[in-house]
Amino acid sequence: MAHVTLPREILPADGRFGCGPSKIRPEQLAALSGPGAVLMGTSHRQAPIKNLVGQVRMGLSDLLRLPDGYEIILGNGGSTAFWDAAAFGLIEHRAQNLVFGEFGGKFAAAAAAPWLEAPDVRKAEAGTRTVAEAVEGVDVYAWPHNETSTGVAAPIQRVVGDDGALTVIDATSAAGGINFAVSQADVYYFAPQKNLGSDGGLWFAAVSPAAVERIERVAASDRYIPESLSLKNALDNSRLNQTLNTPAVATLFLLDKQLEWINAHGGLGWAAARTAESSSALYEWAEASAVATPFVANPADRSPVVVTIDFDETVDAAAVAASLRSNGIVDTEPYRKLGRNQLRIATFVSIEPADVRQLIKAIDYTIEGMRG
């Protein structure tokens, strides 16, 4: 199908709307190629990089409004590495995993490690969510704050009736874009390549005193834990403002600049209001459209940072995404394993709400142009 050429006046200033690696602000990149350049290729055991790690930990502490006793730890690898690390060093006996999309399912698979009891996996249909319930013998309750594959967001609240268990939250696409109280979680972990405007290669986690005690107790047991997946190693190294192995320095620098930007504008409350403005514009448009509808039916479950929009049979969403891409509007395709006739649009904090409004015009224009 032929692509539709969009008029210049309806093009977004920046056409990056991807939910994987996300938009990085030009100011961050300019800083990386300027003052950040002297850090590249230098030792992570020396003061300049250790100071950078310390700044990032402080910036995240401020952003997440950490209560007394909580701390920021980090390690090599992304969220995938953290799932395995949690199976080795955080789950003591059994986890309860809420699965309402691809990434909750990945943690559930890691929690099925042979040295653990089979996890209590609670699945929901894509576009909906399930809730955690206290179960005897479960010592970790885990779910995504935001399911990147479907655009479902879930509240963060401790499980009533199980005070001894840990609440462990996957926040990769939520951190820095959705407001919440971190005191309701014991581990809030994420990679920084979405709202936090950085790149891959590292994971970060805000951990409570109870989580620290669990990490240290499991590490002191006779359980085999690979050194590269040891949360105790990550904890000890983080307190020295370093990682076990060489970290992704560019990732750290870009993250530091994003944290400076968000915190200077008002922190998590400001960021959440910005993502809500962008996502609300898309949901309101879809609800008013004759051909589109929000994929997540319950408004209370709709993500403010990942918007999934279904189209009826008169619209070929893949063709719309391809046409948008030919005009420089990229990464609006749906999650590859969901298999729906839809667009998936990031409304992360770096994305200008004005650009989201331009995107809506571009989608409408493309659909009309394809109809001829």
SULPEMO-V852474 format. One record per helix or strand of 3 or more residues. SS is the DSSP state (A for helix, B for strand). FROM is the first residue (numbers start at 1). TO is the last residue. If there is no record, write none. Layout:
ss->SS from->FROM to->TO
ss->SS from->FROM to->TO
//
This chain:
ss->A from->8 to->10
ss->A from->26 to->33
ss->A from->35 to->39
ss->A from->47 to->64
ss->B from->71 to->76
ss->A from->79 to->89
ss->B from->95 to->99
ss->A from->102 to->110
ss->B from->120 to->123
ss->B from->140 to->144
ss->B from->166 to->170
ss->A from->182 to->184
ss->B from->187 to->190
ss->B from->202 to->207
ss->A from->209 to->219
ss->A from->227 to->229
ss->A from->231 to->238
ss->A from->249 to->265
ss->A from->267 to->288
ss->B from->292 to->294
ss->A from->299 to->301
ss->B from->306 to->311
ss->A from->317 to->326
ss->B from->342 to->346
ss->A from->353 to->371
//
